[in-house]
């Protein structure tokens, strides 16, 4: 029997280590064995009745002889643990009348316990440096969600949510402390890991872009923002916050790090050849063009209208994501090829495009949008979507 503590990891993967030996759920396809082991370890402070184990393992499809099936499952669970040391399975899983228990006398370290303790101690630390130290140790233990291969289990779901929220809250409290001490490399690494684990928290991107800019990694900041912008648009139909867009513009300004000759700049500004039709751009760029044009028409008196093209389902219900993506791609190409070179268009939501029509009155703008709708219907007669357009005059900036 081993005297050194057994190291158990449940965040990111489920594994048990003793000395140089390790068993992990990545090395075994039998889900029920690892479900049983995880449940016993988490409830290691009490015996688990046989009836509770049966309900855990066969709550959906009952077994003809559950107690006999459970006996077989426990035998296999013990065999799974035996590579840790000789007879490890019998040392760790004890029989107690009508229940089984994880041996409380064998020392172990459990990452979820250490993670929770370090987060709590960091919150109670007397100095900022001590808080940073403890929280960094805690976050190093969070290598992913709680028991990810058992994430659909009823008892796992609330625990996974709890540990994930504790990770998010701790990180968002730690990042400003690191930024205040110019520890940007650590900020960047922590944010990159956080975005990989949860790509839908905008605050992670804000701190990530700040760190990348301070580290003079503007191109990475631009790429991170554009990927995030597309992700949020597709999944939530929202644009990034003003604070994030400000960081994005700062990154764009600094992409050319050194003094650049005028000829190079003019060449960068030159439109690629064979780019006929409307100018398609990102919504942030569209807004900048809009602001510039809105200033100029106050002086010139020119007429500019906006066309808002919305994608709607042909029948009741919503379009599937696959169908919507196909319609968006078809519509984008149609806008590019059928509108004039002076027109500007951008995707402004998950199912809408906005078109800027310079020197076009209301009737002409309506004709342009109606023609676009008819062309779409003619080219894609079996499309599950239909288009709807509305025309709006551009308001000049006073």
N, C-alpha and C positions, 0 to 999 in steps of 0.2 A: 504494500500500500504506500502511495506517495505521500511525503510529508510537506513538500513544497506546494504553495497554493496553485490550484487549477485555474487557469486563465480562460474566462468565458467571454466571448464577444457576441452581442446581439444587434449591434448597430451596423448596418451595411451588409453583414453576413452573419450566419450563425456558426460559430466554431468553438471548439474546446481544445486547449493546448496544455500539455504537461511536459516540461523539459523540451526535448526536440521532437516530440510526437504531437500530432494534430489530427483531429477528425472534424469534418465540416460538411454542411448541407450541400456544398458545391460538389462533393464527391459521392453523393448518394441520391438516387432518384426517388427513394421511398419517402414521400411527403409525410405520411402518418407517423413514421418513426421519429422524424424531427419535430413534428407537431407535439408528440407525446413528451419528448425530452425538453422542449422549450417550455411547455406548460408545467412540468414538474420542477424545473429549475426556477421559473418565475415564482411558483408557489412552494418554494423549498422550505419554508418555515412551518409547514403543516403537512400531515399525511393527506394524500389525495384518494378519496374512496373509489372503489372499483366502479360504482355506478356513475361517478363523475367522469371517469376515463372513458367509459363506454359512450356516454353522451357526447363527449368531446370528439371521439374518433368516428362515430357512426350516427351523427345527428341527422344526416340527410337520408342515407340508405341504411336501414337496419341490417344487422347481421343475424343469420339464422341461429347461431350459437355465440352470442357476444362475449361471454366470459372466456370461452375457449379461444376465440379469436384474439381477445385481449392478452391472454397468457402467451400466445404465439408472438404477439406484437412486443410484449415486454422482453421476451427472450431475444428477439431480434434487436431491440433497443440496447440491451446489455451487450450483445455481440458487437454492436456498432461502437461502443465505448471501449472495448477491450484493447484496441491498439494503443491507447494512452499508457497503459501499463498492464501487467499480468493481472487478470481478474478484475479489471477496473469496473466493468459493468456491475458485478455483484457488490463491489465496494461502494459504488455510488448510488445504486437503486436498491432500497431495502424493502422487504415485505413486512407489513404490520397488520396482522389479522385481515380485515376486509378492505385494506388500502395498501398503497405503496407510497414511499417517501424518498425524497432526495436526502442522502446522508448529511445531516447538519454538522457532523463532527469533522468532516474533511474540509480544510480551508480552501477558499476560492476567492477570486476577484472577478467582479462582474462589471462590464463597461457601463451599463445603464446606471448602476448605483454610483460609480465614480463620477460619471458625467453629471448626474443630478446633484451630487454633493459639491462638486467643484463650482457649478453654476451658483448654488446657494451661498457657498463661502465667498465667492467673488462679489456677490451683491452685498454681503455683510462686511467686506474688507474695510480696514480703516484708512488705507491710502490708495491713491489712484494706481500707483505702480503695482501694489499687491493685487488690486482688482484686475489689472491687465494680465498679470502673471497667471492668476487662477483661471480666468476666462479663456486664455489661450490654451491652457492645459485641458480645459473642458472641451473646447471646440476640436482639439486634436483627437479626442475620443469619438467624436461624431463622424463616423465614416459612411454614413448613409442612414436610411430610415430603419426603424425597429422591425426586425424579422421580415425583410422584404419578400422572401419567398412564401411567407405565410400571411401576407397582407390582407387577404380576403377573409381570414378567420375572424369571427365575431369578437372574441376577446382581445385580439391583436389590434383591431382598428382604433379604439379609443386611446390605447397606449402609444401607438405609432403617432397619432395626432398630438398627444401630450408632449412626447419627446421632440417631435419636429417643431412645435411651437416654442418650446423651451430653447431649442437651437436658434431659431429665427430671432427671438427676443434678445437672447444673450449676444448674438452677433451684432444686432443693430445698436445695442448699447456699447459694445466694445469698439466698433469702427470709429466713432468720433474721438474716442480717447487715443487711438493709434494715430489718427489724422492730426490731432493736436500736438503730437510728438514727432511728426514727419516720418512716421514708420510706414511709408507708402508701399514698400515691397510686400510687407505682411498684409496690408489692406488689399492689395491687388490679388494675392493668392487666395485669401479668405473669400473675397467676392467672387472670384472665378469658380471656386469650389461650390459656393452657394448657388450661383446661377445654374451650374450643372445639376444640382440637386433639386432646385425649385426655380424654374425659369420664369415664373409668373409673379414675382415680387419686385415691383419697380424700384424700391429703395435699394436693393442690391445693385442694380444697374447704375443708379446715381453715384453710389460710393465707388463702384468699379471704374466708371468713366473718370471720376475725379482722380483716382489713383493712377490710371493710365496716363492722364494728361500731366500729372506731376512727375511721372517717370519718363516723360517725353516719348511716349508710345502712342502718338496721335492716330496713326493708321489703324492700330488695334482698337482704339476708342471709336473711330468711325465705323469699323466693321461690327463691333459689339452693338452700337446704337442701331444700325440699320437692320441687323438680325432681330434685335429686340422689338423694333418698330413694326416689322412685318409680323412677328409672332403675336403681338398684342392686337394688331389690326385684324388678323385672321381669326383669332380666338375670342376676342372681346369687343371687336368693332370700335376700339378706342385708339387715340393717338397718345404718344408719350407726353408727360407733363412739360410745362414751360421750362422748368429747371433743367430737365434732361435735354430739351432741344437747345437750350443755351450752351450746355456743355458740348453738344454735337457741333454747333456752329463754331465754338472755340477750337475744337479739334480740326475742323475743316480749314480754318484760317491758318493753322500751324502745320499743315501737312507738308508744305514746302518749307523745310527747316532753314535753308540758307537763302542768301540773295540770289534771285533767279533772273537771268537776262530777259529783256523785254521780248525778244524773239521767241524764247521758250514759252513765256506766258501767253503770247498771242497764239502760238501753236496749240497750247493746251485749251485755249478758248475756242479754237476753230471746230466747227461741227464736223463730225465724220462724214465722208462722202456717202451718197446714196441714202441719205436720211430724209426722204420726202415725207409729205403728210404732216400731221399735227406733231407738236413737240410733247412727248410723254415724259413726265418727271415725277419725283416724289412729292408728297403733299406739302412738306415743309418748303421745298423749292417753289411749288406753286404759290404758296402764301407770300413768299418774297416777291415773286413776279407780280402778284395781285397788288401788293402794297405799292410797288413802284408804279404800276399802271394807274392805280387809283389817284396817286399824286399828280401824274401828268395830265389826266383828263380834266382836272380842275382848271388847268391853264388852257388846254387845247380845245375843250368842248367836245372831244370825240365821244362816240357812243360805244360802249362795251357792254355785252350781256354775258351772263353765265348760264350754262345749261347743266342741270343736275339730272343724270341718268341713273335710274334705280332698277335693280334686277329683282323681279318678283316671280313667285312660283306660278305656273300655269293653273294649278289646282290648289285646293286647300292643303294646308300643312306647310312645312319648310323644305327647302331644297337640301339634299344631302351635301356634305362637305365636298365630296368628289364631284358632284354635278355642278355645284357653285364654282369650284375652282376651274372647271372646264369652261363654263360660261364666261367667267372673268377673263380667262386667256383669250377666248374668241372675241369678246367685246373690246379688249385692249387693242388687239391687232386691227379690228375694224375701225376703231377711232383713229389709229395711227395712219391707216391707208386711205380713209375716205374724207378726212377733214383737211383744211388748208394748211399750208406751211406756217402761217402766222397764228394758228390756233394753238392753245396750250391745254393739256389735259392731265389729270392725276386721279388716282384712286383715293377717295377720301373716306371710305368706310369699307367694311367687309363686302358690301353689295352695292356700292355706288361709285360712279365716276363724276367728276366735275370738269366742265369744259369752259374755257375762256374764249369768247368769240369777239375779237376786236373789230371795230368798224362794221358792226352788224346790228341793225335795229331789231325790235321785238319780233316783227313778222319774219324777217330773214333768219333770225335765231331759231324761231319755231320751225321753219322749213328745214333748217339744217338738222335739228334733232329728230323731226319726223322722218326725214330721209334716212337717218341712221337707224331708226327703229324698223322701218320697212326693209332696209337692206339686211338687217340682222334676221328678221322673220323669213326673208326669202332665202338667205344662205343657210339658215339652221331651222328648217321647218319642223323638225322633230325635237327641238330643244325643250327641256322641261321648264324653261323660264321665259318670261316675257319682259319687255323693257317699258319703262314709264319715264317721261321727261317733264321737267318743269323749267321755266325760263325766269331769270331774275336779273334786273339791271344792276350794274356795278355802281356802288355809291362812291362818288369822289371824296377824297380826304379833304376836309375843310382846313 
